[in-house]
Amino acid sequence: MATQLQEDFSEATRWRRRPRPTFAWLTQVVSGVLLVVLLTVHMVAQHLVVEGGLRTYDQVIAWIRNPLVFTVEALLLICVTWHGIAGVHAVLLDLGLRGRTERIVARILGDVAVATVLYGLWLLSRIAFGG
């Protein structure tokens, strides 16, 4: 008679076998929630409370010069960049990217994210404060 292995499917055993969420996954979730909030604030402020539905160039510059608005727009830039880069990385992992290639691609994506944020912050500050 063949013996069958029986697994313990108690709640404690199932919990131990669940993978723990990674830092990247947690930050993707947080950035997604922040994006919903920040994009809502951005869309309402830029389109829904403005007479005519759209700010003029001069109104945009005056609006972004407000330190709170500048901070919100910078945070929006960072969240969009992180969420997008982390999403691309997750898709590549799902497609089977592993090992050395994964580390190289992750480094390239990280460099792209840093360059995007730095350029975006530079551009935002040029728009807001001229120079």
N, CA, C and O of each residue as an XYZ file, in Angstrom:
524
protein
N       0.825     -1.180      0.000
C       0.000      0.000      0.000
C       0.874      1.251      0.000
O       1.788      1.375      0.815
N       0.596      2.155     -0.896
C       1.380      3.391     -0.974
C       0.920      4.348      0.111
O      -0.273      4.506      0.369
N       1.876      4.966      0.723
C       1.528      5.962      1.739
C       1.393      7.315      1.075
O       2.162      7.679      0.184
N       0.426      8.026      1.519
C       0.211      9.360      0.978
C       0.681     10.380      1.997
O       0.431     10.256      3.196
N       1.364     11.383      1.493
C       1.775     12.469      2.367
C       0.585     13.382      2.582
O      -0.089     13.790      1.636
N       0.347     13.687      3.815
C      -0.744     14.592      4.122
C      -0.162     15.895      4.626
O       0.699     15.920      5.505
N      -0.650     16.966      4.052
C      -0.200     18.285      4.487
C      -1.153     18.829      5.520
O      -2.357     18.573      5.491
N      -0.587     19.581      6.426
C      -1.397     20.250      7.437
C      -1.855     21.571      6.848
O      -1.044     22.467      6.615
N      -3.154     21.696      6.606
C      -3.686     22.907      6.028
C      -4.341     23.794      7.077
O      -5.317     24.491      6.801
N      -3.793     23.755      8.270
C      -4.331     24.629      9.309
C      -4.009     26.077      8.963
O      -3.144     26.348      8.130
N      -4.692     26.979      9.592
C      -4.502     28.410      9.328
C      -3.046     28.814      9.567
O      -2.484     29.574      8.777
N      -2.440     28.330     10.621
C      -1.051     28.691     10.946
C      -0.097     28.228      9.848
O       0.818     28.964      9.478
N      -0.295     27.022      9.326
C       0.590     26.505      8.291
C       0.419     27.294      6.993
O       1.403     27.633      6.336
N      -0.826     27.586      6.628
C      -1.041     28.360      5.404
C      -0.414     29.742      5.520
O       0.128     30.257      4.542
N      -0.480     30.346      6.693
C       0.094     31.678      6.876
C       1.608     31.638      6.721
O       2.192     32.540      6.121
N       2.250     30.604      7.256
C       3.713     30.498      7.162
C       4.166     30.362      5.719
O       5.251     30.828      5.374
N       3.364     29.734      4.868
C       3.775     29.506      3.487
C       3.519     30.695      2.577
O       4.012     30.723      1.449
N       2.774     31.659      3.035
C       2.519     32.834      2.203
C       3.799     33.663      2.097
O       4.479     33.901      3.096
N       4.115     34.091      0.897
C       5.298     34.959      0.781
C       5.029     36.316      1.421
O       3.921     36.848      1.352
N       6.048     36.850      2.032
C       5.907     38.178      2.627
C       5.996     39.236      1.532
O       6.755     39.095      0.573
N       5.210     40.294      1.690
C       5.287     41.354      0.676
C       6.675     41.997      0.686
O       7.268     42.204      1.745
N       7.169     42.302     -0.479
C       8.481     42.926     -0.580
C       8.353     44.439     -0.452
O       7.263     45.000     -0.558
N       9.474     45.074     -0.224
C       9.524     46.531     -0.142
C       8.997     47.157     -1.430
O       8.238     48.125     -1.391
N       9.399     46.604     -2.562
C       8.968     47.165     -3.851
C       7.456     47.063     -4.004
O       6.817     48.002     -4.477
N       6.881     45.931     -3.610
C       5.438     45.760     -3.727
C       4.707     46.727     -2.804
O       3.726     47.353     -3.206
N       5.181     46.849     -1.577
C       4.536     47.760     -0.625
C       4.605     49.201     -1.105
O       3.621     49.935     -1.016
N       5.756     49.605     -1.610
C       5.872     50.984     -2.094
C       5.039     51.196     -3.352
O       4.564     52.304     -3.599
N       4.856     50.140     -4.152
C       3.980     50.254     -5.324
C       2.535     50.492     -4.880
O       1.824     51.310     -5.462
N       2.120     49.780     -3.859
C       0.757     49.966     -3.335
C       0.595     51.371     -2.766
O      -0.390     52.051     -3.055
N       1.557     51.806     -1.958
C       1.492     53.144     -1.361
C       1.491     54.211     -2.449
O       0.714     55.164     -2.386
N       2.362     54.054     -3.450
C       2.407     55.053     -4.528
C       1.100     55.052     -5.321
O       0.666     56.103     -5.791
N       0.477     53.906     -5.472
C      -0.808     53.853     -6.162
C      -1.896     54.607     -5.420
O      -2.683     55.335     -6.025
N      -1.937     54.430     -4.108
C      -2.922     55.153     -3.293
C      -2.637     56.654     -3.344
O      -3.551     57.462     -3.507
N      -1.362     57.017     -3.203
C      -0.988     58.430     -3.280
C      -1.345     59.019     -4.646
O      -1.768     60.172     -4.732
N      -1.179     58.239     -5.704
C      -1.519     58.733     -7.041
C      -2.991     59.055     -7.161
O      -3.360     60.059     -7.770
N      -3.829     58.223     -6.593
C      -5.269     58.504     -6.640
C      -5.549     59.844     -5.963
O      -6.291     60.671     -6.492
N      -4.954     60.050     -4.795
C      -5.184     61.292     -4.047
C      -4.573     62.488     -4.778
O      -5.249     63.492     -5.001
N      -3.297     62.381     -5.149
C      -2.598     63.506     -5.766
C      -3.171     63.866     -7.140
O      -3.289     65.045     -7.474
N      -3.526     62.860     -7.930
C      -4.120     63.156     -9.238
C      -5.492     63.803     -9.091
O      -5.863     64.669     -9.882
N      -6.237     63.384     -8.082
C      -7.529     64.018     -7.831
C      -7.338     65.483     -7.466
O      -8.028     66.356     -7.993
N      -6.397     65.749     -6.561
C      -6.101     67.138     -6.164
C      -5.650     67.935     -7.377
O      -6.111     69.055     -7.594
N      -4.758     67.368     -8.160
C      -4.229     68.056     -9.344
C      -5.346     68.371    -10.337
O      -5.452     69.503    -10.810
N      -6.174     67.382    -10.654
C      -7.238     67.595    -11.638
C      -8.272     68.606    -11.140
O      -8.726     69.456    -11.906
N      -8.643     68.519     -9.873
C      -9.618     69.474     -9.336
C      -9.024     70.881     -9.372
O      -9.681     71.821     -9.821
N      -7.782     71.030     -8.902
C      -7.166     72.352     -8.825
C      -6.890     72.946    -10.206
O      -7.011     74.157    -10.396
N      -6.526     72.109    -11.156
C      -6.157     72.629    -12.476
C      -7.334     72.784    -13.429
O      -7.274     73.587    -14.360
N      -8.412     72.018    -13.205
C      -9.463     72.012    -14.221
C     -10.879     72.288    -13.697
O     -11.682     72.900    -14.401
N     -11.187     71.858    -12.509
C     -12.573     71.940    -12.065
C     -12.920     73.214    -11.313
O     -14.077     73.634    -11.335
N     -11.966     73.837    -10.654
C     -12.267     75.058     -9.897
C     -11.832     76.318    -10.638
O     -11.945     77.423    -10.108
N     -11.341     76.158    -11.845
C     -10.860     77.286    -12.634
C     -11.956     77.722    -13.598
O     -12.579     76.903    -14.274
N     -12.173     79.012    -13.641
C     -13.166     79.548    -14.575
C     -12.710     79.244    -15.997
O     -11.581     79.562    -16.372
N     -13.561     78.647    -16.764
C     -13.217     78.269    -18.132
C     -12.639     76.865    -18.225
O     -12.488     76.341    -19.329
N     -12.316     76.250    -17.112
C     -11.850     74.870    -17.096
C     -10.370     74.654    -17.293
O      -9.912     73.513    -17.249
N      -9.599     75.713    -17.509
C      -8.168     75.549    -17.733
C      -7.437     76.826    -17.353
O      -7.881     77.924    -17.689
N      -6.340     76.686    -16.666
C      -5.531     77.843    -16.273
C      -4.703     78.328    -17.466
O      -4.295     77.538    -18.317
N      -4.466     79.630    -17.510
C      -3.552     80.185    -18.511
C      -2.127     79.915    -18.053
O      -1.906     79.492    -16.917
N      -1.171     80.154    -18.921
C       0.237     79.942    -18.578
C       0.627     80.767    -17.350
O       1.262     80.248    -16.432
N       0.253     82.037    -17.329
C       0.588     82.899    -16.190
C      -0.079     82.416    -14.906
O       0.516     82.503    -13.832
N      -1.294     81.915    -15.001
C      -1.968     81.383    -13.826
C      -1.274     80.116    -13.309
O      -1.164     79.909    -12.101
N      -0.815     79.285    -14.227
C      -0.098     78.070    -13.833
C       1.183     78.437    -13.093
O       1.490     77.849    -12.057
N       1.927     79.399    -13.613
C       3.173     79.803    -12.960
C       2.884     80.368    -11.573
O       3.566     80.022    -10.608
N       1.897     81.218    -11.470
C       1.534     81.771    -10.158
C       1.085     80.667     -9.209
O       1.408     80.705     -8.022
N       0.356     79.698     -9.712
C      -0.143     78.592     -8.900
C       1.017     77.734     -8.393
O       1.058     77.386     -7.213
N       1.959     77.392     -9.274
C       3.075     76.512     -8.895
C       4.049     77.217     -7.955
O       4.776     76.548     -7.220
N       4.081     78.537     -7.959
C       4.964     79.264     -7.039
C       4.556     79.113     -5.583
O       5.366     79.350     -4.687
N       3.321     78.725     -5.335
C       2.883     78.456     -3.973
C       3.667     77.234     -3.466
O       3.637     76.183     -4.106
N       4.374     77.357     -2.319
C       5.208     76.245     -1.830
C       4.430     74.939     -1.612
O       4.971     73.860     -1.852
N       3.198     75.019     -1.169
C       2.398     73.811     -0.962
C       2.086     73.136     -2.299
O       2.186     71.916     -2.423
N       1.711     73.928     -3.284
C       1.408     73.388     -4.611
C       2.667     72.810     -5.239
O       2.619     71.734     -5.835
N       3.786     73.501     -5.115
C       5.059     73.012     -5.641
C       5.387     71.648     -5.033
O       5.810     70.737     -5.744
N       5.194     71.507     -3.725
C       5.473     70.249     -3.031
C       4.542     69.138     -3.509
O       4.983     68.011     -3.730
N       3.268     69.450     -3.666
C       2.301     68.446     -4.140
C       2.654     68.000     -5.557
O       2.611     66.806     -5.854
N       2.998     68.933     -6.423
C       3.354     68.583     -7.803
C       4.650     67.765     -7.841
O       4.769     66.833     -8.636
N       5.610     68.105     -6.996
C       6.861     67.329     -6.931
C       6.582     65.914     -6.420
O       7.136     64.947     -6.943
N       5.740     65.789     -5.420
C       5.373     64.470     -4.901
C       4.629     63.664     -5.963
O       4.830     62.455     -6.078
N       3.780     64.320     -6.730
C       3.080     63.652     -7.830
C       4.087     63.115     -8.851
O       3.957     61.982     -9.314
N       5.068     63.911     -9.193
C       6.117     63.490    -10.124
C       6.846     62.252     -9.600
O       7.063     61.296    -10.343
N       7.219     62.272     -8.333
C       7.952     61.155     -7.742
C       7.085     59.897     -7.705
O       7.558     58.808     -8.027
N       5.831     60.042     -7.319
C       4.933     58.882     -7.253
C       4.669     58.277     -8.630
O       4.680     57.056     -8.785
N       4.433     59.121     -9.622
C       4.194     58.624    -10.977
C       5.425     57.878    -11.476
O       5.308     56.794    -12.049
N       6.587     58.448    -11.263
C       7.825     57.816    -11.731
C       8.043     56.482    -11.040
O       8.294     55.477    -11.704
N       7.950     56.458     -9.717
C       8.178     55.206     -8.984
C       7.163     54.153     -9.415
O       7.538     53.017     -9.708
N       5.888     54.515     -9.458
C       4.843     53.561     -9.778
C       5.054     52.970    -11.177
O       4.893     51.767    -11.382
N       5.413     53.821    -12.124
C       5.641     53.350    -13.491
C       6.850     52.442    -13.602
O       6.776     51.381    -14.221
N       7.960     52.850    -13.010
C       9.186     52.051    -13.080
C       9.009     50.723    -12.352
O       9.430     49.682    -12.856
N       8.391     50.747    -11.174
C       8.159     49.511    -10.421
C       7.210     48.586    -11.185
O       7.364     47.365    -11.148
N       6.236     49.169    -11.872
C       5.319     48.361    -12.674
C       6.013     47.683    -13.841
O       5.769     46.507    -14.110
N       6.873     48.409    -14.532
C       7.637     47.821    -15.641
C       8.520     46.697    -15.113
O       8.606     45.633    -15.727
N       9.173     46.926    -13.980
C      10.034     45.906    -13.389
C       9.224     44.667    -13.016
O       9.667     43.545    -13.259
N       8.054     44.855    -12.435
C       7.210     43.722    -12.047
C       6.770     42.919    -13.267
O       6.746     41.689    -13.220
N       6.424     43.596    -14.352
C       6.028     42.899    -15.578
C       7.199     42.083    -16.111
O       7.021     40.936    -16.520
N       8.392     42.665    -16.108
C       9.567     41.937    -16.585
C       9.854     40.719    -15.712
O      10.248     39.673    -16.227
N       9.664     40.841    -14.408
C       9.830     39.679    -13.527
C       8.792     38.610    -13.839
O       9.110     37.420    -13.849
N       7.561     39.021    -14.092
C       6.503     38.069    -14.442
C       6.808     37.351    -15.757
O       6.397     36.208    -15.955
N       7.523     38.021    -16.647
C       7.890     37.410    -17.924
C       9.100     36.489    -17.802
O       9.500     35.861    -18.783
N       9.686     36.402    -16.606
C      10.759     35.449    -16.380
C      12.153     36.028    -16.284
O      13.129     35.278    -16.271
N      12.269     37.319    -16.217
C      13.581     37.938    -16.098
C      14.193     37.571    -14.752
O      13.575     37.806    -13.714
N      15.390     37.001    -14.750
C      16.015     36.563    -13.502
C      17.536     36.759    -13.556
O      18.118     37.022    -14.608
N      18.134     36.624    -12.407
C      19.591     36.586    -12.307
C      20.270     37.889    -12.668
O      19.795     38.979    -12.349
N      21.397     37.742    -13.344
C      22.225     38.897    -13.706
C      21.478     39.875    -14.608
O      21.595     41.089    -14.448
N      20.720     39.347    -15.543
C      19.953     40.203    -16.453
C      18.953     41.050    -15.683
O      18.787     42.236    -15.968
N      18.287     40.442    -14.706
C      17.318     41.185    -13.888
C      18.000     42.304    -13.122
O      17.468     43.410    -13.030
N      19.176     42.024    -12.572
C      19.903     43.063    -11.826
C      20.333     44.208    -12.737
O      20.275     45.372    -12.340
N      20.761     43.890    -13.943
C      21.161     44.932    -14.903
C      19.957     45.783    -15.290
O      20.035     47.011    -15.302
N      18.849     45.128    -15.605
C      17.633     45.855    -15.990
C      17.129     46.698    -14.822
O      16.707     47.838    -15.017
N      17.171     46.139    -13.601
C      16.735     46.891    -12.422
C      17.604     48.130    -12.234
O      17.096     49.192    -11.874
N      18.892     48.009    -12.471
C      19.798     49.156    -12.355
C      19.480     50.215    -13.407
O      19.466     51.410    -13.114
N      19.229     49.768    -14.619
C      18.880     50.704    -15.698
C      17.565     51.412    -15.373
O      17.463     52.629    -15.530
N      16.565     50.662    -14.924
C      15.288     51.269    -14.560
C      15.457     52.257    -13.409
O      14.830     53.316    -13.401
N      16.296     51.915    -12.442
C      16.568     52.836    -11.333
C      17.214     54.122    -11.822
O      16.859     55.215    -11.381
N      18.173     53.978    -12.745
C      18.832     55.160    -13.308
C      17.842     56.026    -14.096
O      17.885     57.254    -14.026
N      16.957     55.372    -14.842
C      15.933     56.112    -15.592
C      15.016     56.859    -14.619
O      14.653     58.010    -14.863
N      14.647     56.203    -13.523
C      13.780     56.846    -12.524
C      14.462     58.064    -11.908
O      13.845     59.121    -11.779
N      15.718     57.923    -11.532
C      16.448     59.045    -10.931
C      16.558     60.197    -11.935
O      16.322     61.353    -11.585
N      16.916     59.878    -13.183
C      17.039     60.917    -14.207
C      15.692     61.601    -14.455
O      15.638     62.818    -14.637
N      14.621     60.833    -14.464
C      13.292     61.394    -14.691
C      12.899     62.349    -13.573
O      12.404     63.447    -13.831
N      13.121     61.930    -12.334
C      12.767     62.779    -11.186
C      13.635     64.029    -11.159
O      13.125     65.128    -10.939
N      14.925     63.882    -11.378
C      15.806     65.058    -11.363
C      15.426     66.047    -12.462
O      15.349     67.251    -12.215
N      15.188     65.543    -13.675
C      14.786     66.427    -14.762
C      13.435     67.073    -14.461
O      13.255     68.269    -14.690
N      12.501     66.304    -13.958
C      11.181     66.837    -13.636
C      11.234     67.904    -12.555
O      10.559     68.929    -12.660
N      12.030     67.672    -11.518
C      12.167     68.679    -10.454
C      12.855     69.936    -10.979
O      12.477     71.052    -10.623
N      13.862     69.750    -11.824
C      14.536     70.904    -12.424
C      13.540     71.703    -13.272
O      13.474     72.929    -13.176
N      12.773     70.999    -14.096
C      11.796     71.661    -14.951
C      10.709     72.363    -14.121
O      10.327     73.492    -14.428
N      10.227     71.709    -13.096
C       9.207     72.304    -12.230
C       9.738     73.569    -11.563
O       9.028     74.571    -11.470
N      10.981     73.522    -11.100
C      11.557     74.707    -10.455
C      11.801     75.822    -11.459
O      11.639     76.995    -11.121
N      12.193     75.480    -12.704
C      12.372     76.511    -13.744
C      11.039     77.181    -14.081
O      10.974     78.396    -14.273
N       9.989     76.381    -14.151
C       8.666     76.937    -14.445
C       8.210     77.836    -13.315
O       7.691     78.928    -13.545
N       8.409     77.369    -12.095
C       7.905     78.100    -10.931
C       8.722     79.352    -10.637
O       8.162     80.409    -10.344
N      10.028     79.235    -10.714
C      10.886     80.323    -10.246
C      11.707     80.973    -11.325
O      12.489     81.881    -11.044
N      11.546     80.527    -12.566
C      12.265     81.143    -13.691
C      13.768     80.998    -13.556
O      14.259     80.182    -12.777
N      14.469     81.774    -14.301
C      15.916     81.754    -14.151
C      16.666     81.347    -15.329
O      17.896     81.302    -15.292
